[in-house]
């Protein structure tokens, strides 16, 4: 009784190969050629993977640079709008009331810091970019003017408890950013 698998027309599962008809030397050369082709294929795959990793890393660095430049432009325009004494430390400033325009600019600065912190928190801003701005952010957040306005702005940021905790920590303890980085 003949089954499907025993039929001579079904050569799919039979063990013979293209090397059966070749002499021993020719079959050996064909095996070496096949091994060379496999190694070349493997080399191509490895090279492609390395190229993808390098491209992704370059893209990530470029994205970080783009974020840095965009936020730098926003910070520069905000700084040009501020009076110098608004964001510098000093006991005389602690008691001075802010004008409406100054208050708006301080609130805008809080939102800018929040956005940058959120980008850092979610991994869109790398450590190298974050470290460029962290001393300036710390100085700004610990100034008397920003300390006073934080008590007003804190309620606005309650839906973002990580940011509230981070700013409160910096203002209460004057901690360095190295001790309490956004994660």
C-alpha positions in Angstrom: 0.0 0.0 0.0 1.5 3.3 -1.1 1.0 6.4 1.0 1.5 10.0 0.0 4.9 10.2 1.7 6.3 7.1 -0.2 5.4 8.4 -3.6 8.3 9.2 -5.8 6.8 12.6 -6.7 7.1 13.9 -3.2 10.8 14.7 -2.7 10.2 17.3 0.0 10.9 15.1 2.9 13.5 12.8 1.4 17.0 13.0 2.6 18.8 13.3 -0.7 20.5 16.6 -1.4 22.0 18.3 -4.4 25.3 16.9 -3.4 24.3 13.3 -4.1 25.2 13.5 -7.8 28.5 15.2 -7.2 31.8 13.6 -6.6 33.3 13.8 -3.1 35.6 16.8 -3.9 32.9 18.7 -5.6 30.5 18.0 -2.7 33.1 19.2 -0.2 33.6 22.4 -2.2 29.8 23.0 -2.3 29.6 22.6 1.5 32.4 25.1 2.0 30.6 27.5 -0.4 27.4 27.0 1.5 29.2 27.8 4.8 30.8 30.9 3.3 27.3 32.1 2.2 25.9 31.5 5.7 28.7 33.5 7.3 28.3 36.3 4.8 24.6 36.4 5.6 25.3 36.4 9.3 27.8 39.2 8.8 25.2 41.2 6.9 22.7 40.8 9.6 25.2 41.8 12.3 26.3 44.8 10.3 22.7 45.8 9.8 22.0 45.6 13.5 25.0 47.7 14.3 24.0 50.3 11.8 20.5 50.4 13.3 21.8 50.9 16.8 24.2 53.7 15.6 21.4 55.4 13.7 19.0 55.3 16.7 21.7 56.7 19.0 22.5 59.5 16.6 18.8 60.2 16.2 18.4 60.3 20.0 21.3 62.8 20.4 19.9 64.9 17.6 16.5 65.0 19.3 18.1 66.0 22.6 19.9 68.8 20.8 16.8 69.9 19.2 14.9 70.0 22.5 17.8 71.9 24.0 17.8 74.5 21.3 14.0 75.0 21.4 14.0 75.4 25.1 17.0 77.6 25.0 15.1 80.0 22.7 12.1 80.0 25.0 14.3 80.6 28.0 16.2 83.5 26.3 13.0 85.2 25.3 11.7 84.8 28.9 14.9 86.2 30.3 14.8 89.2 28.1 11.3 89.9 29.5 12.3 89.6 33.1 13.8 92.3 35.2 17.1 91.1 36.4 16.2 91.5 40.0 13.1 89.3 39.6 15.0 86.1 39.5 18.1 86.9 41.5 18.4 86.3 45.2 18.3 89.0 47.8 16.5 89.9 51.0 15.2 93.2 49.7 13.3 91.3 46.9 11.6 88.9 49.3 9.3 91.6 50.5 8.7 93.4 47.2 5.4 92.7 45.5 5.5 91.6 41.8 3.8 93.6 39.1 1.2 91.8 37.1 3.6 91.4 34.1 6.4 90.1 36.4 4.0 87.6 38.0 2.9 86.4 34.6 6.5 85.9 33.6 7.3 84.0 36.8 4.3 81.7 36.1 5.4 81.2 32.6 8.8 80.2 33.9 7.2 77.7 36.2 5.4 76.1 33.2 8.6 76.1 31.2 10.4 74.3 34.1 7.5 71.9 34.4 7.6 71.0 30.7 11.3 70.5 30.8 11.0 68.4 34.0 8.3 66.3 32.4 10.4 65.7 29.3 13.3 64.6 31.6 11.0 62.5 33.7 9.7 60.6 30.7 13.1 60.1 29.1 12.9 62.7 26.3 15.8 64.8 27.7 19.1 63.1 28.3 21.3 63.5 31.4 23.8 65.5 29.5 21.3 68.1 28.4 19.6 68.2 31.8 22.9 68.9 33.5 23.4 72.0 31.4 20.3 73.6 32.9 20.1 72.2 36.4 22.2 74.8 38.2 20.2 77.6 36.6 16.8 75.9 37.4 17.9 75.4 41.0 19.0 79.0 41.4 15.7 80.2 39.9 13.5 77.9 42.1 15.3 78.9 45.3 15.1 82.6 44.7 12.7 84.5 47.0 10.5 85.6 44.2 10.0 82.1 42.9 9.6 80.8 46.4 6.8 83.2 47.1 5.0 82.4 43.8 5.4 78.7 44.3 2.9 78.8 47.2 0.4 80.2 44.6 1.4 77.9 41.7 1.6 74.7 43.8 -2.2 74.1 43.5 -2.0 74.4 39.8 0.5 71.6 39.5 -1.3 69.2 41.9 -2.2 66.8 39.0 1.6 66.3 38.7 2.7 65.1 42.1 6.2 64.2 41.0 6.9 67.7 39.9 5.3 69.2 43.1 7.5 67.0 45.2 10.6 67.8 43.2 10.1 71.6 43.4 9.1 71.5 47.1 12.2 69.5 47.8 14.5 71.9 46.1 12.9 74.9 47.7 12.7 73.5 51.2 16.2 72.1 51.4 18.0 74.0 48.7 19.1 70.5 47.6 21.4 70.0 44.7 20.0 68.4 41.6 22.6 65.6 41.9 20.9 64.5 45.1 17.3 64.5 43.7 17.2 64.2 39.9 13.9 63.6 38.2 13.6 60.0 37.1 
